[in-house]
Amino acid sequence: MVEIGAKKVLVVEDDRFLSALLERRLVKEGFHVLLAEDGDRALEIMRLEKPHLTILDIILPKKSGFEVMGLVQQEPSLQTGPIVVMTNLGQEDDVARGKSLGALEYFIKAKTSIEEIVQKVKAIVGGM
């Protein structure tokens, strides 16, 4: 059951195991979690639900995370909260591109634990 006034976190991840893991941990911390498996669905949810924070993968079906962030920059109605990137793309130019498109944080999946992501979300959203 979601608490009234719970902060909304959108998890955009096409790996169902990883998104379910993140969802469980974030719900346990009191967040209302929304899930999207592709870039198009992420944009739809952003427009409708206005999440407080979005955790965004880059390699996604339909629209990449980079495309999603580009559209967020162009469309004010999508600019609802910070974006934290969580991806396997760890090259310097990928990180620089993500940051230039507005990512508040850029995490490499292989180097970051679920717990680190959850703590970062709490730090960001808790300060809102």
N, CA, C and O of each residue as an XYZ file, in Angstrom:
512
protein
N       0.848     -1.185      0.000
C       0.000      0.000      0.000
C       0.889      1.243      0.000
O       1.844      1.335      0.772
N       0.567      2.190     -0.868
C       1.359      3.410     -1.006
C       0.839      4.464     -0.042
O      -0.366      4.691      0.066
N       1.760      5.097      0.649
C       1.379      6.165      1.571
C       0.917      7.393      0.793
O       1.437      7.680     -0.285
N      -0.055      8.112      1.336
C      -0.481      9.365      0.734
C       0.674     10.341      0.846
O       1.286     10.483      1.905
N       0.963     11.011     -0.258
C       2.068     11.965     -0.262
C       3.423     11.334     -0.496
O       4.442     12.023     -0.445
N       3.455     10.013     -0.756
C       4.732      9.344     -1.029
C       5.328      9.924     -2.309
O       4.610     10.185     -3.275
N       6.629     10.121     -2.308
C       7.323     10.644     -3.487
C       7.327      9.577     -4.580
O       7.578      8.398     -4.327
N       7.039     10.030     -5.812
C       6.993      9.117     -6.957
C       8.370      8.995     -7.597
O       9.023      9.992     -7.902
N       8.795      7.755     -7.792
C      10.046      7.467     -8.476
C       9.724      6.599     -9.688
O       9.135      5.526     -9.560
N      10.117      7.075    -10.857
C       9.928      6.323    -12.089
C      11.211      5.548    -12.378
O      12.289      6.134    -12.477
N      11.088      4.231    -12.512
C      12.225      3.377    -12.863
C      12.038      2.945    -14.317
O      11.086      2.239    -14.648
N      12.956      3.379    -15.178
C      12.891      3.046    -16.602
C      14.006      2.046    -16.877
O      15.176      2.409    -17.003
N      13.619      0.791    -16.967
C      14.596     -0.302    -17.073
C      13.940     -1.465    -17.790
O      12.861     -1.903    -17.391
N      14.576     -1.981    -18.852
C      13.984     -3.092    -19.594
C      14.353     -4.457    -19.024
O      13.804     -5.468    -19.462
N      15.262     -4.511    -18.067
C      15.597     -5.761    -17.383
C      14.588     -5.920    -16.235
O      14.669     -5.224    -15.223
N      13.653     -6.833    -16.411
C      12.563     -6.987    -15.428
C      13.060     -7.385    -14.042
O      12.495     -6.961    -13.035
N      14.106     -8.192    -13.986
C      14.648     -8.607    -12.693
C      15.195     -7.395    -11.951
O      14.908     -7.204    -10.769
N      15.978     -6.581    -12.640
C      16.571     -5.405    -12.018
C      15.501     -4.386    -11.621
O      15.571     -3.809    -10.536
N      14.520     -4.161    -12.485
C      13.477     -3.190    -12.143
C      12.645     -3.676    -10.954
O      12.244     -2.870    -10.115
N      12.383     -4.974    -10.874
C      11.628     -5.518     -9.739
C      12.426     -5.389     -8.441
O      11.869     -5.085     -7.387
N      13.719     -5.622     -8.532
C      14.595     -5.483     -7.372
C      14.602     -4.036     -6.868
O      14.452     -3.783     -5.673
N      14.777     -3.112     -7.782
C      14.756     -1.693     -7.419
C      13.401     -1.287     -6.854
O      13.315     -0.563     -5.863
N      12.344     -1.768     -7.506
C      11.000     -1.435     -7.039
C      10.792     -1.892     -5.594
O      10.311     -1.120     -4.764
N      11.150     -3.135     -5.291
C      10.984     -3.655     -3.927
C      11.729     -2.803     -2.902
O      11.183     -2.456     -1.855
N      12.972     -2.474     -3.212
C      13.786     -1.690     -2.271
C      13.234     -0.284     -2.081
O      13.207      0.223     -0.960
N      12.796      0.348     -3.158
C      12.277      1.712     -3.055
C      10.931      1.755     -2.339
O      10.669      2.673     -1.561
N      10.074      0.763     -2.600
C       8.784      0.688     -1.903
C       9.025      0.499     -0.408
O       8.341      1.099      0.421
N      10.002     -0.338     -0.075
C      10.353     -0.573      1.327
C      10.761      0.736      2.016
O      10.556      0.893      3.220
N      11.334      1.669      1.258
C      11.757      2.972      1.794
C      10.619      4.002      1.777
O      10.811      5.152      2.172
N       9.432      3.579      1.317
C       8.274      4.467      1.352
C       7.993      5.245      0.079
O       7.170      6.161      0.084
N       8.668      4.893     -1.019
C       8.426      5.578     -2.293
C       7.299      4.899     -3.066
O       7.066      3.698     -2.936
N       6.612      5.695     -3.868
C       5.627      5.179     -4.817
C       6.395      4.955     -6.117
O       6.887      5.916     -6.707
N       6.509      3.712     -6.574
C       7.343      3.383     -7.727
C       6.490      3.144     -8.967
O       5.506      2.405     -8.940
N       6.894      3.787    -10.042
C       6.275      3.617    -11.353
C       7.306      2.921    -12.234
O       8.497      3.218    -12.140
N       6.867      2.002    -13.087
C       7.805      1.253    -13.929
C       7.519      1.461    -15.407
O       6.365      1.509    -15.833
N       8.595      1.584    -16.184
C       8.505      1.649    -17.645
C       9.615      0.780    -18.215
O      10.738      0.781    -17.711
N       9.293      0.037    -19.274
C      10.277     -0.855    -19.881
C      10.866     -0.303    -21.167
O      11.760     -0.919    -21.747
N      10.381      0.853    -21.628
C      10.948      1.451    -22.835
C      10.818      2.971    -22.767
O      10.114      3.512    -21.914
N      11.506      3.641    -23.677
C      11.537      5.100    -23.664
C      10.187      5.756    -23.914
O       9.866      6.777    -23.305
N       9.398      5.173    -24.809
C       8.078      5.749    -25.091
C       7.184      5.718    -23.851
O       6.529      6.706    -23.518
N       7.169      4.578    -23.180
C       6.339      4.438    -21.966
C       6.844      5.380    -20.875
O       6.047      5.943    -20.124
N       8.144      5.552    -20.785
C       8.715      6.478    -19.797
C       8.177      7.892    -20.014
O       7.781      8.561    -19.060
N       8.164      8.339    -21.255
C       7.672      9.691    -21.558
C       6.188      9.820    -21.224
O       5.745     10.844    -20.705
N       5.427      8.773    -21.525
C       3.993      8.749    -21.210
C       3.779      8.918    -19.698
O       2.977      9.743    -19.260
N       4.507      8.126    -18.921
C       4.375      8.182    -17.465
C       4.834      9.534    -16.930
O       4.220     10.080    -16.013
N       5.906     10.076    -17.495
C       6.395     11.390    -17.050
C       5.320     12.460    -17.252
O       5.120     13.321    -16.395
N       4.639     12.397    -18.386
C       3.582     13.384    -18.676
C       2.395     13.225    -17.722
O       1.859     14.213    -17.221
N       1.992     11.986    -17.476
C       0.799     11.717    -16.672
C       1.025     11.798    -15.169
O       0.205     12.363    -14.445
N       2.129     11.238    -14.702
C       2.343     11.047    -13.270
C       3.248     12.090    -12.614
O       3.227     12.242    -11.393
N       4.041     12.811    -13.411
C       4.949     13.845    -12.878
C       5.816     13.297    -11.733
O       5.713     13.767    -10.600
N       6.675     12.299    -12.028
C       7.495     11.717    -10.961
C       8.451     12.744    -10.344
O       8.891     13.681    -11.010
N       8.758     12.548     -9.075
C       9.694     13.432     -8.371
C      11.125     13.160     -8.800
O      11.984     14.038     -8.715
N      11.385     11.913     -9.272
C      12.718     11.528     -9.725
C      12.566     10.371    -10.702
O      11.678      9.532    -10.553
N      13.444     10.335    -11.705
C      13.440      9.247    -12.677
C      14.798      8.566    -12.676
O      15.834      9.222    -12.786
N      14.785      7.237    -12.549
C      15.989      6.425    -12.706
C      15.911      5.869    -14.124
O      14.996      5.115    -14.453
N      16.869      6.244    -14.955
C      16.765      5.989    -16.392
C      17.931      5.174    -16.916
O      19.091      5.547    -16.742
N      17.615      4.055    -17.562
C      18.618      3.282    -18.292
C      18.842      4.011    -19.626
O      18.002      4.806    -20.045
N      19.953      3.746    -20.279
C      20.217      4.372    -21.580
C      19.836      3.444    -22.722
O      19.223      3.873    -23.698
N      20.199      2.168    -22.600
C      19.914      1.210    -23.670
C      18.515      0.647    -23.426
O      18.314     -0.228    -22.583
N      17.549      1.178    -24.193
C      16.139      0.822    -24.022
C      15.490      0.568    -25.377
O      15.961      1.079    -26.393
N      14.416     -0.215    -25.402
C      13.631     -0.344    -26.634
C      12.910      0.975    -26.960
O      12.678      1.804    -26.080
N      12.571      1.143    -28.207
C      11.785      2.262    -28.745
C      12.529      3.589    -28.721
O      12.841      4.116    -29.789
N      12.827      4.156    -27.558
C      13.627      5.381    -27.462
C      14.715      5.145    -26.414
O      14.448      4.613    -25.336
N      15.927      5.543    -26.741
C      17.023      5.378    -25.777
C      16.867      6.393    -24.648
O      16.105      7.355    -24.753
N      17.599      6.157    -23.578
C      17.610      7.115    -22.476
C      18.105      8.484    -22.923
O      17.616      9.508    -22.446
N      19.078      8.507    -23.841
C      19.566      9.783    -24.363
C      18.441     10.527    -25.092
O      18.286     11.738    -24.935
N      17.655      9.788    -25.895
C      16.526     10.408    -26.596
C      15.488     10.933    -25.597
O      14.955     12.030    -25.768
N      15.210     10.153    -24.567
C      14.257     10.574    -23.533
C      14.731     11.875    -22.887
O      13.949     12.814    -22.736
N      16.006     11.933    -22.506
C      16.518     13.150    -21.867
C      16.487     14.344    -22.811
O      16.223     15.466    -22.379
N      16.754     14.118    -24.090
C      16.678     15.196    -25.079
C      15.265     15.751    -25.174
O      15.078     16.966    -25.247
N      14.269     14.870    -25.173
C      12.872     15.305    -25.233
C      12.454     16.022    -23.949
O      11.676     16.974    -23.990
N      12.971     15.564    -22.820
C      12.669     16.222    -21.539
C      13.182     17.661    -21.580
O      12.508     18.572    -21.101
N      14.364     17.868    -22.147
C      14.916     19.230    -22.248
C      14.055     20.121    -23.144
O      13.925     21.320    -22.896
N      13.469     19.529    -24.181
C      12.670     20.299    -25.149
C      11.244     20.568    -24.687
O      10.639     21.558    -25.097
N      10.706     19.705    -23.846
C       9.294     19.790    -23.479
C       9.135     20.104    -21.980
O       9.320     19.219    -21.145
N       8.799     21.337    -21.640
C       8.689     21.740    -20.232
C       7.766     20.855    -19.384
O       8.014     20.678    -18.191
N       6.712     20.300    -19.980
C       5.780     19.476    -19.199
C       6.434     18.181    -18.705
O       5.912     17.541    -17.792
N       7.558     17.790    -19.288
C       8.257     16.581    -18.875
C       9.286     16.853    -17.781
O       9.794     15.917    -17.163
N       9.591     18.109    -17.539
C      10.628     18.477    -16.584
C      10.058     18.512    -15.165
O       9.813     19.575    -14.595
N       9.857     17.320    -14.622
C       9.186     17.226    -13.324
C      10.128     16.967    -12.168
O       9.789     17.276    -11.026
N      11.278     16.418    -12.423
C      12.217     16.100    -11.353
C      13.527     15.647    -11.936
O      13.642     15.442    -13.144
N      14.514     15.488    -11.084
C      15.829     15.092    -11.569
C      15.836     13.708    -12.207
O      14.985     12.864    -11.926
N      16.823     13.504    -13.073
C      17.036     12.206    -13.718
C      18.370     11.656    -13.246
O      19.396     12.335    -13.283
N      18.329     10.409    -12.802
C      19.529      9.683    -12.410
C      19.692      8.554    -13.424
O      18.800      7.721    -13.582
N      20.827      8.531    -14.104
C      21.084      7.498    -15.099
C      21.713      6.284    -14.414
O      22.606      6.410    -13.576
N      21.217      5.102    -14.799
C      21.763      3.831    -14.318
C      21.889      2.934    -15.550
O      20.886      2.444    -16.068
N      23.116      2.721    -16.015
C      23.323      2.050    -17.294
C      24.614      1.246    -17.298
O      25.417      1.323    -16.368
N      24.796      0.474    -18.361
C      26.061     -0.223    -18.566
C      27.005      0.593    -19.439
O      28.173      0.233    -19.577
N      26.528      1.678    -20.027
C      27.376      2.527    -20.869
C      28.254      3.402    -19.977
O      27.776      4.361    -19.371
N      29.529      3.065    -19.903
C      30.402      3.773    -18.976
C      31.552      4.526    -19.610
O      32.442      5.003    -18.906
N      31.549      4.640    -20.936
C      32.617      5.395    -21.597
C      32.515      6.867    -21.210
O      31.424      7.374    -20.946
N      33.653      7.546    -21.177
C      33.661      8.958    -20.787
C      32.706      9.801    -21.617
O      32.025     10.679    -21.087
N      32.654      9.533    -22.940
C      31.758     10.345    -23.785
C      30.287     10.067    -23.486
O      29.451     10.961    -23.619
N      29.959      8.830    -23.082
C      28.574      8.514    -22.692
C      28.195      9.273    -21.423
O      27.115      9.857    -21.335
N      29.101      9.255    -20.437
C      28.858      9.951    -19.177
C      28.707     11.453    -19.447
O      27.792     12.093    -18.928
N      29.604     12.006    -20.258
C      29.545     13.438    -20.587
C      28.235     13.769    -21.301
O      27.615     14.797    -21.025
N      27.816     12.898    -22.218
C      26.556     13.134    -22.935
C      25.372     13.106    -21.972
O      24.486     13.958    -22.042
N      25.361     12.130    -21.083
C      24.282     12.033    -20.098
C      24.200     13.277    -19.235
O      23.117     13.818    -19.009
N      25.345     13.725    -18.754
C      25.383     14.933    -17.907
C      24.937     16.158    -18.704
O      24.212     17.007    -18.184
N      25.370     16.253    -19.968
C      24.994     17.415    -20.783
C      23.496     17.427    -21.093
O      22.918     18.483    -21.350
N      22.875     16.249    -21.066
C      21.429     16.151    -21.304
C      20.622     16.288    -20.009
O      19.399     16.147    -20.011
N      21.315     16.562    -18.916
C      20.591     16.870    -17.689
C      20.621     15.825    -16.587
O      19.945     15.998    -15.573
N      21.381     14.744    -16.748
C      21.440     13.736    -15.686
C      22.108     14.324    -14.450
O      23.213     14.862    -14.522
N      21.425     14.215    -13.325
C      21.979     14.699    -12.057
C      23.114     13.784    -11.600
O      24.134     14.252    -11.095
N      22.927     12.481    -11.781
C      23.936     11.475    -11.439
C      23.998     10.465    -12.579
O      23.029     10.287    -13.317
N      25.145      9.808    -12.714
C      25.343      8.816    -13.769
C      26.022      7.609    -13.134
O      27.202      7.665    -12.790
N      25.279      6.522    -12.980
C      25.800      5.310    -12.350
C      26.002      4.210    -13.376
O      25.178      4.013    -14.269
N      27.115      3.494    -13.234
C      27.395      2.326    -14.066
C      26.906      1.101    -13.291
O      27.347      0.854    -12.168
N      25.997      0.338    -13.893
C      25.377     -0.801    -13.198
C      26.401     -1.743    -12.574
O      26.248     -2.160    -11.426
N      27.443     -2.077    -13.331
C      28.424     -3.050    -12.851
C      29.215     -2.546    -11.648
O      29.793     -3.340    -10.906
N      29.243     -1.239    -11.454
C      30.047     -0.656    -10.372
C      29.203     -0.104     -9.229
O      29.741      0.462     -8.277
N      27.879     -0.265     -9.316
C      26.990      0.360     -8.341
C      26.015     -0.664     -7.785
O      25.410     -1.426     -8.538
N      25.865     -0.682     -6.479
C      24.905     -1.605     -5.865
C      23.513     -0.974     -5.834
O      23.361      0.243     -5.931
N      22.510     -1.828     -5.698
C      21.131     -1.354     -5.554
C      21.057     -0.439     -4.335
O      20.377      0.587     -4.356
N      21.757     -0.818     -3.286
C      21.739     -0.016     -2.057
C      22.265      1.399     -2.296
O      21.725      2.363     -1.754
N      23.317      1.525     -3.106
C      23.855      2.855     -3.417
C      22.824      3.703     -4.172
O      22.672      4.896     -3.910
N      22.131      3.071     -5.101
C      21.088      3.785     -5.858
C      19.986      4.250     -4.910
O      19.566      5.406     -4.957
N      19.525      3.351     -4.055
C      18.452      3.679     -3.107
C      18.882      4.826     -2.191
O      18.105      5.749     -1.945
N      20.106      4.772     -1.690
C      20.592      5.844     -0.810
C      20.673      7.176     -1.554
O      20.365      8.223     -0.983
N      21.082      7.144     -2.817
C      21.151      8.378     -3.618
C      19.755      8.943     -3.855
O      19.544     10.152     -3.764
N      18.802      8.060     -4.161
C      17.405      8.503     -4.360
C      16.889      9.157     -3.080
O      16.280     10.226     -3.119
N      17.139      8.504     -1.950
C      16.687      9.075     -0.666
C      17.324     10.440     -0.429
O      16.655     11.363      0.037
N      18.593     10.572     -0.740
C      19.283     11.844     -0.533
C      18.702     12.940     -1.435
O      18.513     14.074     -0.995
N      18.423     12.602     -2.676
C      17.908     13.602     -3.621
C      16.451     13.961     -3.313
O      16.111     15.133     -3.148
N      15.602     12.940     -3.239
C      14.171     13.184     -3.060
C      13.873     13.662     -1.630
O      12.951     14.448     -1.410
N      14.651     13.186     -0.681
C      14.454     13.624      0.696
C      14.703     15.118      0.876
O      14.155     15.753      1.776
N      15.540     15.657      0.003
C      15.834     17.090      0.067
C      14.851     17.958     -0.689
O      15.006     19.178     -0.745
N      13.827     17.326     -1.277
C      12.848     18.102     -2.074
C      11.732     18.637     -1.197
O      10.826     19.308     -1.691
